[in-house]
Structure formats: C-alpha cells, structure tokens
C-alpha cells in the first residue's frame, strides 16, 4: 500500500509540474492563460519590483536548496528516498504557481517590434526555446528528472540504477541545453515590458548561479570525467569554449 501511495503521490507531483509548465508558456509569452506577465492592474512600480523580486527569490531559494546533495541527505531522513524527487518537483511547482498568481505587472514598454513578420519570428523563437527544453529533458531521462521513474521502480521493488555520466546529442554542443532553452524563451519577445525585463534578467542571473552550483556538484560526483567534459564543451553558447 505504501508503494502505491508513493506512486500516486509521484503522479500528482508530475501533473502539478506539467500544469505549471504549460501555464508558464502562456504566462511569459502572453498567450491564452488567465493571467500573463503583463496583465492585471498595475500598482506603484517600486512596490511591484519588491514583490516580484521576493517571489522570484522564494522560488530560487527553494529550488537551489532542495537540489543540493547535502540537503537531500538530510531530507531523506524525513521523506522516503523514492519520493524525494517528486517532493522537490511539487514544491517547485507550488513556488512557481504562487509567483504566477501574485506577480505584479510593470507595463512600461522597453522595446516593441511592430513588423508582423519579425514579431511572429520572435514568438516562434521563444516557443523553440521550450521545444529545446523538453527535448533536452528526454535526452537525459525526463521521467527520472521529474520523479516518476523513482516511484515506478519503488512500486515494483526495483532499485534505481547508479548514476552514470552521459552526454547525448545536444549535450555534446552545450553542457546545459535546458538552460539555453529557457534563456531563449525568456528573451525572445516582440514586446518587452519593464516587468518582463525584470523577470528575464533575474531568472537569467539565477540560471548562471544555478549552473555554478550544479557544475560544482557534478564535478564532485564524476571527478575528472566531468572536468574533461567541461573543458571540451561550451557551457551555454555552442562552440565558444568552456566559459561561454
């Protein structure tokens, strides 16, 4: 019964993640959702900036702390190992949902592309960013990344395989294609408002902080194998060296 409950919990966490991610596409790009990054009544700009920064900081702290090996080692004394990843996914989804709900628009326009063809191209490029994100997750095991593999193996009493280092397809062009997809999505917009610019700038900064933390953990885990990979493959921009 405990294994079935763990599976159901993992499925709930995955559905919450999927709903949040689909909503985020509309939220940032301004497509068909109830609230976007630029919709809703606008209050005082400074108040909006403070609230939005706090919302993004909450997500950043939750996401970074729960992803660290030291936290996982402590956390799995409280929650079963089989649902640790699902719990991380669920908490991240809730933090994002709170951000979408309480986000304060700052509608001042920073730039606006009026040419219909160029505007459509930018929208298409932003959606390509999401395609890149999703393809990259499946290349490294989408269902393990979001906790379903763990609860499914737990259900049948099969241990999770040991982590091994692999660099499929896109991971031979850049070390972090998922983050590259997010950056493309955040910045490719025909209308950049001050609120959207704040969101894009802060999340991009957080991405690079996250990369530094993640690469430290990967180096500790895989040692020289990851160091050689880091020397060989660009970080974000293809073919521009290890620091790019």
CORSULCOR-V699353 format. One record per run of one state. SS is the DSSP state (hx for helix, st for strand, lp for the rest). FROM is the first residue (numbers start at 0). LEN is the number of residues. Records with the same first field share a line. If there is no record, write none. Layout:
SS: FROM-LEN / FROM-LEN
This chain:
lp: 0-1 / 29-15 / 67-1 / 75-5 / 102-6 / 112-3 / 139-2 / 145-2 / 155-13 / 172-1 / 174-2 / 187-3 / 222-1 / 232-1 / 234-10
hx: 1-28 / 44-23 / 68-7 / 80-22 / 115-24 / 141-4 / 147-8 / 168-4 / 176-11 / 193-29 / 223-9
st: 108-4 / 173-1 / 190-3 / 233-1
